[in-house]
């Protein structure tokens, strides 16, 4: 079977906020295995922190320290540790940007959620 990858994008300069992209609908029961992030413009001064939500609740609802992070002066980040890994048909996925760079915020982000 071909597995989906859930892809979120934000074009332009990043700002913090909740539910910043169109929501994605889960089509089947899946298990989250990895999250990836890439920005065209790297953040400086502070890291970018990305939160992924299932039905409005963070998939890092117990340990926010594991949120998907793009470190200062880098363009990529990934994470394989989640508090919630189960997705079900009809679930709604959304992303929040909890922190942006303090000098250069970062720009043009792509976030991908890999499942199996």
N, C-alpha and C positions, 0 to 999 in steps of 0.2 A: 504494500500500500504506500502511496505517496503521502508523506506527512506534511501538514501545513506549517508555515512559519508565520506568526502574527507580527506584522510590521507597522510601526507607528512612525510618522515623520512630522517634524516641525521645521518649517522654512523660516529663515531669518534669525535675528538676534534673540537669544533665549531669555525668558523671564520666568520667575517662579509662578506657580499656580496649580490648580487642580483641574483634572479632566480637560487637558489642553488640546486633545486631538479628537477626531471622530472616533466613536467607540467601535470596537470590533466584537463580533458575535461568534462565540465558540460553536462549531458545527457538530461536535462529537465529544465523547469522553476521552480526555488526553491527560498525560502527566507532563508537567513542566520540567525540563531538564537543564536549560541554560538560557540566560538572558545576555544580550549583546547591546552595546551602544557605540555610536560613532558620531563625532561632530566634525564638520569641515573646518571650523575655527575653534582651536583649543581654548579652554578656560585658563585664566591666570588669576593669581591671588587666592583662589579657593576652588575646590573641586565641584563638579556638577553631580548632584544627587538626584536620581530618578526613582520614582516609586511606581510600581505596576499594581493595579487594582483589579480584583475579581469581584464583580457585583458591588463595587464601591468600597471594598475592604482591601487593604494592602496585603500582598502575598508575603510581605515581611512584617506582619502585624505583631509578632512577638518580639523580634529583634531587628529594630530599624537600622542597627549598625551594619547590617548585611545588604542594605539597598544597593542597587546598581549604581556604580560610581565611575565617573571619568575623572581621573586625577589631574591636578594642576599641570598645565603645559603638555598634556597628552591628548590624543584624539580618540582613543578607544578605551572601553572597559567591558568587563564581562563578569557574570556571577553564576555560580552553580548551587548556592545555598539559599533555600527558601523555607519559610514557615508553612506555606500552603503550596502544594504541588498538584493537586487534583483540579481538573477542569471538567465541566459537564456541559452537555448540549444545552444551548440557550444562555450560558453565562455571558456576561458583558465584561469586556476588558477595556481598561482605560489607563492613562498614565498621568502622573503629576510630576512636575519639576519642583523638587523641594529646596534646591540650592543651586545657584549659578556662580560662575567666577566673580570675584569681587572687583577685579581690575578690568579684565576682559571677560564678559559673561559667557562667551561661547556662542556658536551659531550653527544653524542647519544640522539638526540632530536626527539620526535614525536609531530607533530602538527595535530590536527583534527578540521575540520570545520563541524559543525552540521547544517542541513537544515530542513525545513519542507515545 
